[in-house]
Amino acid sequence: MPQWTRELVVKKCPTGTEPVYHDVVLEKRPLQQLKHGEVLVKINAVSFNRRELWIRLGQYPGVKFGNILGSDGAGTIIASADADDALLNKRVFLIPTRGWESNPDAPEAESGFGLPFGTFADYVIVERNQVIRSPDHLDDVQISAWPIAGLTAWRAAIVNAGVSKDQNILITGIGGGVAVLAMQLCLARGANVYVTSGSEDKIHKATSLGAKGGVNYKLKDWPSQLAGLLAKNCGSSAKIDAVIDSGGGDIMTRVNSILKRGGRVVVCGMTANPQVQFTMREVLKNQRLIGSSTGSNKDLIEATRFLSEHRIVPVVSHVLEGLEAAEEGFELLKRGDQFGKIVMKINIDDKADAKL
């Protein structure tokens, strides 16, 4: 078992610095001895989430400076407190949340769910019951793009929107990890997927993966354009069954005319506006607005089983080499021009492990 690990930690920027943008530092720290029920995971790949950027921008609650960054990680169990552990030398990914085991509606923990550890490290010690075997059809880079984005997409699309075969589904803001995985899950369910984006290139990439079409949300008449696509593909009376949205703001009023009576709008983020307008027009059509966060451990297990059964491969936009490339990842996040997830491979020389 190695004695040391490198970890990417967040450090508070100097007081009075404007705008706030906290530092990240690569530090070498000793590994603790494994306790009963714990395993040591050699991390081979990690992926970025918006959470990491929000932490640096001072926009994420409860941050403790000196903590390790990162929520998603995949690798191999190289040591276990249980000498006969069947998971030893198996590929796994880390469950990214705590406090929500199986309740279908909300976390069991009164304080809600949390993200208790960081994955941007060479090695991570974690409880054995907080890892899941990686699907055989995916490598570590691909599966590292799955946990938080996949769980959020599953909860939004499958659990809350109830997407099923032949439904017409709209996914807004295609390009981010959650939106792309939501599209892949909906397509695997046999739904007809439509997308919005401010980038024609991202719309083209979505259609190349199976979406029926897309419209540019920067255009004022995008709902009318989408109605035209629906009419062309499904007939003049066709409507959207559900919307998976991560922007917030005026999404309900914008889709009112193209969303069926009783249709659902599932909001899993509010990157455009932290409020959603809901008017009497939507009430009279029985249209439903549903908030959706990540999900339970049970959701993640079921989602990963679905991922395996349908041989879904999470879309990876960029692969960076090593923890030293973290700043490049943050710059990509800030630009927002990725399609899919940004992943860092963790490069460790096995022969040098003992010298860390």
Secondary structure, 3 states (H helix, E strand, C coil): CCCEEEEEEEECCCCCCCCCCCEEEEEEEECCCCCCCEEEEEEEEEECCHHHHHHHCCCCCCCCCCCECCCEEEEEEEEECCCCCCCCCCEEEECCCECCCCCCCCCCCCCCCECCCCCCECEEEEEHHHEEECCCCCCHHHHHCCHHHHHHHHHHHHHHCCCCCCCEEEECCCCCHHHHHHHHHHHHCCCEEEEEECCHHHHHHHHHCCCCEEEECCCCCHHHHHHHHHHHHHCCCCCEEEEEECCEECHHHHHCCCEEEEEEEEECCCCCEEEECCCHHHHHCCCEEEECCCCCHHHHHHHHHHHHHCCCCCCEEEEEECHHHHHHHHHHHHHCCCCCEEEEECCCCHHHHHHC
